[in-house]
Amino acid sequence: MDAAPYIAQNRTFVPVRYLANALGVPNEKIGFENNMVALNAEKVVAKMFVGQKKIITNDTSKVIDVAPELKAGRTYLPARFVAEALGYQVGFVNGMVVCYTGDMPDVSAIAEYIGKPTTPKNPVETPDQEGVVDVGKVGQPAANFPWAKEEKLRGNGVKVTLANLKSSNVYKLGDSYKVLDMSVTPENIKVKQEVNRPIGLEVLLVDEDNTVRRRMTGSPKEGWCTYSVSDELEVELGNLKPADIKKVKYIVVYGWDFIEVENPLYEGGK
């Protein structure tokens, strides 16, 4: 997995996609709408809301003692309540959360397997190409990002670091666009990308106060597009202060879906 389960409030939280897949719900049956997650199993539809202590199973609402949480752009669900809603029993064996039907199975082989050191593929592995992150499938809705909600963006987004981009991972935005690398200086931002149109993807500079500045570019040169941090026209015509890379919190590459990259030059309002 590209994110680890954790324990909070005496409950085990698991990233929604991996929990759903393990319980027999494929990616295409996982729905996101605003802060709601819907898992559509064969006979059961379970719905939960980030920040709300309830689970809805086939339109029957039940109060639970914890709420789904959003961390680093990922939605985590409390494993026990989701598993029970989908018809599983839940037990705890040697530090493992075991979801099962019928009698408790022998999990000794599983315990031995997961106890071995593994090398996770960061951030995810897709069936067709290792190291490619399909943001439309694994990301969160734009409405979950405060600045994106104000801009009325659509599609899904994921939070990444510059290190993620430089570790040979590829981020797929929509059906045709891919982001491969990025470099940042006080004057320019360069994004290595694959596009099927004459000009490169759009870049958004998101200030610490969620002010969004849009930047367009020309045709990629050897795969790279350059975006200027400053824009005199937006100051003159848009009544904005000059852009300061030190106050840009996120650099967003947008192509319907998007990646929100932590700006390495951001100084946290200093």
VMD Tcl script that draws the C-alpha trace (Angstrom):
set ca {
  {0.00 0.00 0.00}
  {1.06 3.63 -0.38}
  {-0.23 4.56 3.09}
  {-0.23 2.66 6.38}
  {-3.17 1.91 8.70}
  {-3.04 3.53 12.10}
  {-4.80 3.32 15.45}
  {-6.72 6.32 16.81}
  {-9.38 6.43 19.52}
  {-8.85 2.69 19.99}
  {-9.97 2.02 16.42}
  {-7.98 0.84 13.40}
  {-8.18 3.20 10.40}
  {-7.33 1.91 6.91}
  {-7.05 3.80 3.59}
  {-10.45 3.47 1.93}
  {-9.33 1.94 -1.38}
  {-7.30 -0.85 0.21}
  {-9.94 -1.63 2.83}
  {-12.67 -1.75 0.19}
  {-10.62 -3.93 -2.18}
  {-9.79 -6.36 0.63}
  {-13.51 -6.65 1.45}
  {-14.40 -7.43 -2.17}
  {-15.34 -3.95 -3.42}
  {-13.47 -3.08 -6.67}
  {-12.22 0.42 -7.47}
  {-15.10 1.15 -9.85}
  {-17.58 0.50 -7.02}
  {-15.98 3.07 -4.70}
  {-17.65 6.46 -4.93}
  {-16.62 9.86 -3.61}
  {-18.92 12.87 -3.41}
  {-17.89 15.89 -1.38}
  {-16.97 14.30 2.00}
  {-18.93 11.08 1.45}
  {-17.47 7.67 0.63}
  {-19.81 5.03 -0.81}
  {-18.88 1.35 -1.08}
  {-21.17 -0.57 -3.41}
  {-20.92 -4.29 -2.66}
  {-23.09 -6.91 -4.34}
  {-25.99 -6.67 -1.89}
  {-24.95 -3.79 0.37}
  {-24.21 -0.11 -0.13}
  {-22.32 1.42 2.81}
  {-21.86 5.18 3.10}
  {-19.72 7.18 5.50}
  {-18.90 10.88 5.81}
  {-15.58 12.43 6.80}
  {-16.00 13.98 10.24}
  {-19.40 12.36 10.95}
  {-19.87 9.52 13.43}
  {-22.34 7.47 11.45}
  {-22.52 4.76 8.81}
  {-25.45 4.28 6.44}
  {-26.09 0.72 5.28}
  {-28.75 0.35 2.56}
  {-30.31 3.64 3.74}
  {-30.32 2.58 7.42}
  {-28.24 4.97 9.52}
  {-26.26 3.80 12.56}
  {-24.35 5.92 15.06}
  {-20.72 4.84 15.57}
  {-18.08 6.07 18.01}
  {-15.52 7.38 15.50}
  {-15.67 9.24 12.18}
  {-13.73 8.70 8.95}
  {-10.65 10.91 8.78}
  {-8.85 12.79 6.03}
  {-5.06 12.77 6.33}
  {-2.51 13.92 3.71}
  {-5.17 13.85 1.03}
  {-6.27 10.27 1.80}
  {-9.54 9.12 3.35}
  {-9.24 6.56 6.17}
  {-12.19 4.48 7.35}
  {-12.62 2.62 10.67}
  {-12.10 -0.98 9.59}
  {-14.48 -2.68 12.02}
  {-17.61 -0.70 11.18}
  {-17.06 -0.94 7.43}
  {-16.39 -4.68 7.55}
  {-19.45 -5.34 9.69}
  {-21.62 -3.21 7.41}
  {-20.52 -5.37 4.46}
  {-21.41 -8.61 6.27}
  {-18.09 -9.62 7.81}
  {-17.19 -10.56 11.36}
  {-14.16 -8.88 12.90}
  {-11.60 -10.40 15.23}
  {-8.17 -9.52 16.59}
  {-5.31 -12.04 16.45}
  {-1.73 -11.25 17.40}
  {-2.08 -7.57 16.60}
  {-3.93 -8.21 13.33}
  {-7.45 -7.08 12.49}
  {-9.08 -10.10 10.81}
  {-12.27 -9.71 8.78}
  {-13.94 -13.01 7.90}
  {-17.18 -14.87 7.25}
  {-18.22 -18.14 8.87}
  {-15.79 -19.54 11.45}
  {-12.59 -17.74 12.38}
  {-9.97 -19.00 9.88}
  {-6.42 -20.12 10.61}
  {-4.39 -16.95 9.96}
  {-0.97 -18.25 10.98}
  {0.32 -18.22 7.39}
  {-0.87 -14.64 6.96}
  {0.82 -13.62 10.19}
  {4.06 -15.19 8.98}
  {3.78 -13.49 5.58}
  {3.07 -9.95 6.75}
  {5.71 -10.27 9.43}
  {8.40 -10.39 6.75}
  {10.04 -7.14 5.65}
  {8.66 -5.83 2.38}
  {9.68 -3.07 0.04}
  {6.57 -1.01 -0.73}
  {6.26 0.54 -4.16}
  {5.77 4.24 -3.58}
  {3.21 5.57 -4.00}
  {1.08 2.94 -5.79}
  {1.32 0.22 -8.37}
  {-1.30 0.02 -11.09}
  {-2.02 -3.21 -12.95}
  {-0.70 -1.97 -16.30}
  {2.39 0.02 -15.34}
  {4.45 0.06 -12.16}
  {5.00 3.47 -10.64}
  {2.09 5.18 -12.44}
  {-0.45 6.87 -10.18}
  {-3.88 7.25 -11.77}
  {-5.03 10.32 -9.85}
  {-8.59 9.99 -11.10}
  {-8.88 6.62 -9.36}
  {-6.91 7.11 -6.15}
  {-7.34 10.85 -5.51}
  {-9.81 12.83 -3.46}
  {-12.56 15.03 -4.97}
  {-11.56 18.63 -5.65}
  {-14.17 19.77 -3.12}
  {-11.96 18.31 -0.36}
  {-9.27 20.91 -1.14}
  {-10.35 24.36 0.19}
  {-8.62 26.36 -2.56}
  {-9.95 24.02 -5.30}
  {-13.47 24.32 -3.97}
  {-13.27 28.11 -4.31}
  {-11.97 27.74 -7.87}
  {-14.79 25.28 -8.63}
  {-12.36 22.72 -10.00}
  {-13.55 19.26 -10.93}
  {-11.81 15.94 -10.98}
  {-9.72 14.35 -8.24}
  {-6.43 15.41 -6.67}
  {-3.61 14.00 -4.59}
  {-1.06 15.66 -2.33}
  {2.56 14.90 -3.21}
  {6.02 16.15 -2.37}
  {8.78 17.11 -4.76}
  {10.57 13.95 -3.65}
  {7.62 11.89 -4.92}
  {8.00 13.46 -8.35}
  {11.74 12.84 -8.39}
  {11.50 9.18 -7.41}
  {10.53 7.96 -10.89}
  {6.81 8.07 -10.15}
  {4.44 9.24 -12.89}
  {1.12 10.96 -12.12}
  {-1.64 10.45 -14.67}
  {-4.14 13.32 -14.97}
  {-7.21 12.32 -16.94}
  {-6.89 10.03 -19.93}
  {-3.99 11.67 -21.74}
  {-1.78 13.76 -19.45}
  {1.13 12.66 -17.28}
  {3.40 14.58 -14.91}
  {6.92 13.20 -14.50}
  {9.08 15.77 -12.68}
  {9.29 19.34 -11.38}
  {11.91 21.92 -10.44}
  {11.30 25.16 -8.54}
  {13.30 28.41 -8.38}
  {12.25 31.87 -7.14}
  {11.67 32.92 -10.76}
  {10.35 29.85 -12.56}
  {8.65 26.51 -12.14}
  {9.47 23.77 -14.63}
  {7.25 20.73 -15.06}
  {8.18 17.66 -17.09}
  {5.04 16.31 -18.68}
  {3.48 14.26 -21.44}
  {0.54 15.96 -23.17}
  {-1.42 15.38 -26.35}
  {-2.03 19.03 -27.17}
  {0.08 21.96 -28.42}
  {0.51 23.61 -25.02}
  {1.40 22.23 -21.62}
  {-0.78 21.67 -18.59}
  {-1.97 24.55 -16.43}
  {-0.15 25.36 -13.18}
  {-1.82 27.00 -10.17}
  {0.13 28.79 -7.46}
  {-1.74 28.55 -4.16}
  {-0.71 31.09 -1.51}
  {-0.91 30.42 2.22}
  {-4.21 32.35 2.32}
  {-5.61 30.16 -0.51}
  {-5.20 32.88 -3.15}
  {-4.89 31.05 -6.49}
  {-2.78 32.37 -9.36}
  {-3.08 30.65 -12.73}
  {-0.08 30.16 -14.98}
  {-0.13 29.00 -18.60}
  {2.82 28.00 -20.74}
  {3.82 27.22 -24.29}
  {4.70 23.96 -25.98}
  {6.85 21.49 -24.05}
  {10.53 21.49 -25.00}
  {12.04 18.04 -24.57}
  {9.12 17.33 -22.27}
  {9.60 20.40 -20.04}
  {7.31 23.42 -19.71}
  {8.35 26.61 -17.92}
  {5.97 28.74 -15.85}
  {6.86 32.21 -14.55}
  {6.24 32.86 -10.86}
  {5.59 36.57 -11.44}
  {2.95 38.03 -13.76}
  {2.85 41.80 -14.16}
  {-0.58 41.76 -15.80}
  {-2.26 40.04 -12.86}
  {-0.88 42.78 -10.61}
  {-1.94 45.57 -12.96}
  {-5.31 44.22 -14.07}
  {-6.20 41.69 -11.39}
  {-5.51 43.86 -8.35}
  {-3.25 41.20 -6.82}
  {0.00 41.65 -4.95}
  {3.14 40.49 -6.77}
  {3.63 36.75 -6.40}
  {6.20 35.66 -3.83}
  {7.43 32.08 -4.16}
  {8.17 32.03 -0.42}
  {4.45 32.46 0.28}
  {3.26 29.93 -2.29}
  {2.25 26.91 -0.23}
  {1.28 24.55 -3.05}
  {2.14 24.26 -6.72}
  {-0.72 22.53 -8.51}
  {-0.47 20.88 -11.92}
  {-3.97 20.72 -13.37}
  {-5.45 18.71 -16.22}
  {-9.00 17.94 -15.00}
  {-7.42 15.80 -12.29}
  {-4.50 17.42 -10.46}
  {-1.54 17.00 -8.15}
  {-0.97 19.39 -5.25}
  {2.80 19.63 -4.74}
  {4.27 21.02 -1.52}
  {6.39 24.01 -2.54}
  {9.98 23.36 -1.28}
  {10.61 27.14 -1.11}
  {7.59 27.92 1.06}
  {8.60 29.66 4.30}
  {5.40 29.25 6.23}
  {4.37 32.89 6.38}
  {7.72 34.16 7.63}
}
mol new
graphics top color blue
foreach p $ca { graphics top sphere $p radius 0.5 }
foreach p [lrange $ca 0 end-1] q [lrange $ca 1 end] { graphics top cylinder $p $q radius 0.2 }
display resetview
